[in-house]
């Protein structure tokens, strides 16, 4: 059985590298995208079991990644993460 496929999306390259290392250590098959547009291209070309995406990015945000990901593969779990300093921004 193949390991779960995870796509990590974050424009913070250090965070992206850290998450990738940890998930690969756990035996997951990990792909990475440095922004929302790159993530949309990755989603169009492959299926993922989980997408872990930053909410706020320079180009296309996590919410813009969420809808196409769920349309293409409804069983895909999408987790939004944020370093937002306020609860209001995180809830939005």
C-alpha positions as CSV (number, residue, x, y, z in Angstrom):
1,X,0.0,0.0,0.0
2,X,1.4,3.4,-0.9
3,X,1.8,6.1,1.7
4,X,-0.7,9.0,1.9
5,X,0.0,11.8,-0.5
6,X,0.3,15.3,1.0
7,X,0.6,18.6,-0.7
8,X,2.1,21.4,1.5
9,X,1.5,25.0,0.3
10,X,3.3,27.9,1.9
11,X,5.2,30.9,0.6
12,X,7.4,30.8,3.7
13,X,10.2,28.5,2.4
14,X,11.5,27.7,5.9
15,X,8.1,26.6,7.1
16,X,7.6,24.6,3.9
17,X,11.0,22.8,4.4
18,X,10.3,22.1,8.1
19,X,6.8,20.7,7.4
20,X,8.2,18.6,4.5
21,X,11.0,17.1,6.6
22,X,8.6,16.1,9.4
23,X,6.0,14.6,7.2
24,X,8.5,12.7,5.1
25,X,10.1,11.4,8.3
26,X,6.6,10.0,9.2
27,X,6.6,8.1,5.9
28,X,4.2,10.3,3.9
29,X,4.7,11.1,0.2
30,X,5.1,14.9,0.2
31,X,4.9,17.4,-2.6
32,X,5.4,21.1,-2.0
33,X,4.2,24.4,-3.6
34,X,5.5,27.8,-2.8
35,X,2.2,29.6,-3.4
36,X,-1.4,29.2,-4.3
37,X,-1.0,29.4,-8.1
38,X,1.7,26.6,-7.9
39,X,-0.7,24.6,-5.7
40,X,-3.5,24.9,-8.2
41,X,-1.2,23.6,-10.9
42,X,-0.2,20.7,-8.7
43,X,-3.9,19.9,-7.9
44,X,-4.7,19.9,-11.6
45,X,-2.0,17.3,-12.2
46,X,-2.3,14.9,-9.3
47,X,-4.5,13.8,-6.5
48,X,-3.6,14.2,-2.8
49,X,-5.1,12.7,0.3
50,X,-4.3,15.9,2.3
51,X,-3.5,19.4,1.4
52,X,-2.0,21.6,4.1
53,X,-2.1,25.2,3.0
54,X,-1.2,28.6,4.4
55,X,-4.3,30.8,4.5
56,X,-2.5,34.1,3.6
57,X,0.0,34.1,0.8
58,X,1.4,36.6,-1.6
59,X,-0.4,35.4,-4.7
60,X,-3.4,33.1,-4.2
61,X,-4.5,32.3,-0.7
62,X,-5.5,29.1,1.0
63,X,-9.2,29.7,0.5
64,X,-8.7,30.0,-3.2
65,X,-6.9,26.6,-3.1
66,X,-9.7,25.0,-1.0
67,X,-12.6,25.1,-3.5
68,X,-10.8,23.7,-6.6
69,X,-9.2,21.0,-4.4
70,X,-12.5,19.8,-3.1
71,X,-14.2,20.1,-6.5
72,X,-11.5,17.9,-8.1
73,X,-11.3,15.4,-5.3
74,X,-14.1,15.7,-2.7
75,X,-12.4,13.2,-0.3
76,X,-9.2,15.3,-0.1
77,X,-8.9,16.8,3.3
78,X,-7.8,20.5,3.2
79,X,-6.2,22.0,6.3
80,X,-5.8,25.7,6.5
81,X,-3.1,27.1,8.7
82,X,-2.3,30.7,9.5
83,X,0.2,32.8,11.5
84,X,-2.4,35.5,11.6
85,X,-2.1,37.6,14.7
86,X,-5.7,38.2,15.3
87,X,-8.6,35.8,15.7
88,X,-10.7,37.8,13.2
89,X,-8.2,37.3,10.4
90,X,-7.9,33.6,11.2
91,X,-11.6,33.1,11.2
92,X,-12.1,35.1,7.9
